[in-house]
């Protein structure tokens, strides 16, 4: 798999985590607490600086009230507007 493919999925996860967190009305600190990770970890995920493990993806999804697969799918509405 090419590095650009890796970057693409990291960007998708970052955007989806940020969007879901804001929709849930959570701060990065609150999300981190609920998911059992450090606030800086959440910040790094949202800034595309961190490649999450499957385990952490599942914990973030649970804390956000969604499923891990939903954090992996690009937002088609946003993609069509770009």
N, C-alpha and C positions, 0 to 999 in steps of 0.2 A: 504494500500500500504506500502511496506517495505521501510525502510530508504535507502537501496541500490538502489531501483528503483528511488527515489528522486535524489540521487547522480548521477545516470546515466544520467538523463535528464539535470541536471545542467552542467555536463561535456560536453554534446553534444552542449548545447546552448553556453557555454564558447568557445569551439573550433570553432563553426560556426561564432560567432560574431567576434572573432579574425581574422579568415581567411577572412571573408567578408570585414572587416575593412582594412586589409592589401591589399587585391585585389583592393579596392576602393582608395588606396593611402591616407587614412586618418590617422591622429594621434588619440590617445585616446581623446585628448582635442578637436579636430575638430569633432569627432563623438559625443562626449558629448554635444557640442554646438548645433549641428544639431538636436539631439534627445531631447534637453532640460533637460539634467541631468548633474550632476557633473562629472568631469573627474575621480574622485576617484571611483565613482559608476561604470563607464565603466571598470576601472582597476579591481575592485572587481568581476565583472561579468566574465571577462576574466580569472581571477585566481580562479574561482569556489568558491568564498567566498560570493556571493550574489545570491539569488534566485529571479529572476525578476518577476514582476507582468505581467499579460497579456497586460496591458496598456503600460508598459515600453517596453515589447517585441515588440509591434506594432510600437512604436516610434523609437526604434533601427532599426527595419526592414526598415521602411520608410527612415530613414537617410542613410541606407546602400543600398537603391535601390532594395530591395527584399521584400518578403512577410514573415509574422511571421511564417508560417508553414515551410518555408525553413530553418529557424533557429532551428527548432525542430527535423529535420531529420538527423540521423547520416550520415557522409560522408562514403559511401560504399567503395569507392576506398581506403581510408585510412584504413578502417577496414579490408579489404582483405589483405593488405600488412603487417598488424601487426601480 
